[in-house]
Amino acid sequence: MPQPHLQAAATATGPARTSVLVMLENELVRCGVTSLLRTVPSVRDIWACSGPVAARELLAEHRPDIVVCHGSGEPAPSLIREAEAFETRVLLLLEDLRLESIDEEVMLSSHGFLMQSDLTAANLHEAVTRLERGEMPLPPGLARSLMVRVRGAGPVGTSRKISLTPREQQVLSLLAQGLSNKQIARRLTISEHGVKRHVTNLLAKLNSPNRTLAVALALQEGLV
């Protein structure tokens, strides 16, 4: 009989500070993600499981910094709520940009997104690094798919006039393309600190808790 979950402790070279729980039902994908995570220098420990019961046990016992999981299925919303209680960041692994099967709460509560088809050591390393910095990994094209979800769910709030500076408009446009703060800084030839300030201002003006919802709302308001 297969084991309900497995625990894989990764010994990383370089600074050890991040622990990751991988909850993926597909064994091939789960093992692949676990193996790729071992190449990320900042990852200290990795635990992997195939179902929500084992995931909840591992969450409670180890309180990992990041959970990698799919967004579809009945257990996803409750698992993500439990992750939030432990201040664990959620990296959602997407099979494609069709988001109909993913719960709205799961989408808006996740801290980052990665396409399963884009799974490489470099992309996973970048996603983990951005989560560590408090940024949101966002694949190109996902923002517009999110917009379809927002529109399909009806109005998010009352329409309001939002005034952006020219620089904020540029930053917002690049956010919608899924660029990181560092990439935006290079594109606009400004400091990364300056980009962070603009992003903070955008989140406040759009009354959004994260970059994903900010981009979705900006698209709804016609700002992008």
Beta strands, then each sheet from edge to edge (+ up, - down):
strand 1: 5-8
strand 2: 18-23
strand 3: 43-49
strand 4: 66-70
strand 5: 89-94
strand 6: 112-115
sheet 1: 1+ 3- 2- 4- 5- 6-
end
